[in-house]
């Protein structure tokens, strides 16, 4: 995983000399895929689709439409060939703002950003030793979610870290009984690209 991240960073720097980025008054659409690190441990996958509008050459606003799926406390019992763990999924709609630190003559642009949105969470504890006929449906909770993020863009490519301050929600077992609460906050590590947006003005 560490080597993969280093390769991706090197590729991003390699594209830094290309003449593409953003311009005031232009629309752009980004697509990011990445990995989640839940606050309570484990891991998972995320995706973001984000249409944006450049209100200045170095700042934009947008709507991040995304989702994430995470697995925690995964255990495998070789003697019985059974597995158990906690699974959480969420969907979110976040209004975003990003500010870019653009330097003269360069197409490499670090940024910081923030957002506030609405998210729906569902979490369940599953055990393969139980009868699937006993499984219940996921109960869901919704809440406002603040987001902080930072990263950089090079040409049309993007690397970002974001922290999603999602509140706790109900955790239920596979029969549908509420058995406690589970944390939903997570760190997202995403790579992606965008189309549109015009060119940087130096």
C-alpha positions, 0 to 999 in steps of 0.5 A, a space after each residue: 500500500 505504501 509503495 502504491 501511494 508513492 507511485 501515485 504521488 510521483 505520477 501526479 508530480 509528473 503531470 504538473 507541467 501540463 497546461 490544464 487547471 481552472 479558470 474563473 467562471 468555468 464549471 468542472 466535474 470531478 470523480 474521485 475513488 479512494 480508501 477509508 480509515 474509520 475512526 473506530 478501526 478497519 477500512 473500506 472504499 469510497 467514491 465521490 462525484 463533484 460538480 463545481 463552479 470556479 468563483 475565482 481563479 483560485 477558489 470554487 464551490 461544489 456539491 460532493 455526492 458520495 458514498 463509502 462502505 467500511 468493514 471493522 472487527 473482521 474475524 475468520 475462524 478457520 476451524 469452522 470456516 465462519 467469519 464475522 464483522 461489522 459493516 457500515 455504509 453511508 451516502 452523503 451530499 456535501 456543499 464544498 468550498 476549496 481554496 488553491 495556493 497557486 504559484 506563478 508559472 506552475 500548474 501544481 496547486 495545493 488546496 485546503 477546503 471545507 464542507 457541510 452536508 447531509 449523510 445517511 448511515 447504516 451499520 450491521 454486525 454480521 456472522 456467517 454462522 447464523 442462518 441467512 433467513 434470520 437476517 434483518 434489514 439495515 436501519 438507517 440514521 441521518 445527520 449533518 456532517 462537517 468535512 475538512 480536506 486538503 491536497 493538491 492538483 496537478 493538471 487534471 489530476 487530484 490527490 486529497 485527504 478529507 476527514 468526515 465528522 460523522 456522528 455515531 449511529 445505531 448498530 444492529 445485529 443480523 436479526 435487526 435488533 439494536 445492540 449499541 452504537 457505532 462510530 461513523 467518522 472516517 478519514 478518506 484518501 482519494 485520487 481522481 481527475 476532473 474535466 472542464 474548469 478552463 486553464 489556470 491564469 498566471 
